[in-house]
Structures are given as structure tokens and as C-alpha cells.
Amino acid sequence: MEFSELAALFKCNKCGSCTSVCPLYQNTVYEGMAARGKVALLEAVADGRLKAGESVRAKLEDCLLCGACATNCPSFVPTTDL
């Protein structure tokens, strides 16, 4: 993971604005579906608490790419690039 990508992750203030507009989160109420959950997964991989693997990749790929989270993010995290 590049430094610029890590910097973008750490801009997330975990406010949950993404969860309120994410259609997948609204349907499942599973944190891993929203951008905030995906950021938490990536942070855990970056600092070694979680090993990168197929299960992490699968969770990150669960996204409609509608962009609602990015539009609603007050910290301007590029959520659709996660």
C-alpha cells in the first residue's frame, strides 16, 4: 500500500456518515459493508493486526460503487478507491 493511500485512510474520522447513505449497509446493517468498516479493515492490515488475504479482499469488493459514501464524507476520503 502506497503512502498516499494510507494517508487517505487516516483522514477517516469514523463519523459514520457513510453508513447513513450506503445501500448495502442499510440492507445488512453490517459494518464491513460501509466505507467506515472497509477503512477499519485496511487499517488493521496496514498495522499488522490482520493478515491480508482473500477474505479481506472479498469484504473490500462488496460495494455497489454508487459513490454515495464519498459524496457524503465530510473528510473527503476517496471511499470508492478502497
C-alpha positions as CSV (number, residue, x, y, z in Angstrom):
1,M,0.0,0.0,0.0
2,E,1.4,3.4,-1.0
3,F,1.9,6.2,1.5
4,S,-0.7,8.4,-0.3
5,E,-3.3,5.6,0.1
6,L,-2.5,5.2,3.8
7,A,-2.8,8.9,4.3
8,A,-6.2,8.9,2.6
9,L,-7.3,6.1,5.0
10,F,-6.3,8.0,8.1
11,K,-8.4,11.0,7.0
12,C,-11.4,9.0,8.0
13,N,-12.7,10.2,11.4
14,K,-15.1,7.2,11.8
15,C,-18.1,9.5,12.0
16,G,-20.4,7.1,10.2
17,S,-21.7,9.5,7.6
18,C,-21.1,6.8,5.0
19,T,-23.3,4.3,6.8
20,S,-26.3,6.5,6.6
21,V,-26.2,6.5,2.8
22,C,-24.8,3.1,1.9
23,P,-27.5,0.9,0.4
24,L,-25.6,-2.3,1.3
25,Y,-25.2,-1.2,4.9
26,Q,-28.8,-0.2,5.1
27,N,-29.8,-3.6,3.8
28,T,-27.5,-5.7,6.0
29,V,-26.6,-3.4,9.0
30,Y,-23.1,-5.0,8.7
31,E,-20.3,-2.5,9.4
32,G,-18.0,-4.2,6.9
33,M,-20.3,-3.1,4.1
34,A,-19.9,0.6,4.7
35,A,-16.7,2.6,3.9
36,R,-16.0,3.0,7.6
37,G,-15.8,-0.7,8.1
38,K,-13.6,-1.1,5.0
39,V,-11.3,1.6,6.3
40,A,-11.0,-0.3,9.6
41,L,-10.1,-3.5,7.7
42,L,-7.4,-1.7,5.7
43,E,-6.0,0.0,8.8
44,A,-5.8,-3.4,10.6
45,V,-3.9,-4.9,7.6
46,A,-1.6,-1.8,7.4
47,D,-0.6,-2.1,11.1
48,G,-0.4,-5.9,11.2
49,R,-3.4,-6.7,13.3
50,L,-5.0,-8.6,10.3
51,K,-3.4,-10.6,7.6
52,A,-4.3,-9.6,4.1
53,G,-5.9,-12.4,2.2
54,E,-8.8,-13.5,0.1
55,S,-11.4,-12.9,2.9
56,V,-10.3,-9.3,3.3
57,R,-10.3,-8.8,-0.4
58,A,-13.8,-10.2,-0.7
59,K,-15.1,-7.9,2.0
60,L,-13.5,-4.9,0.3
61,E,-15.1,-5.8,-3.0
62,D,-18.6,-5.9,-1.6
63,C,-19.6,-2.5,-2.9
64,L,-22.0,-1.1,-5.4
65,L,-19.6,1.7,-6.4
66,C,-22.6,4.1,-6.2
67,G,-20.4,6.8,-4.6
68,A,-22.9,7.9,-2.0
69,C,-20.4,7.4,0.7
70,A,-17.8,9.6,-1.0
71,T,-20.3,12.3,-1.6
72,N,-21.4,12.3,2.0
73,C,-18.0,12.1,3.6
74,P,-17.1,15.3,5.5
75,S,-13.4,14.2,5.5
76,F,-13.3,13.7,1.7
77,V,-12.0,10.1,2.0
78,P,-11.8,8.7,-1.5
79,T,-14.0,5.8,-0.5
80,T,-14.7,4.5,-4.0
81,D,-11.0,3.8,-4.3
82,L,-10.9,1.5,-1.3
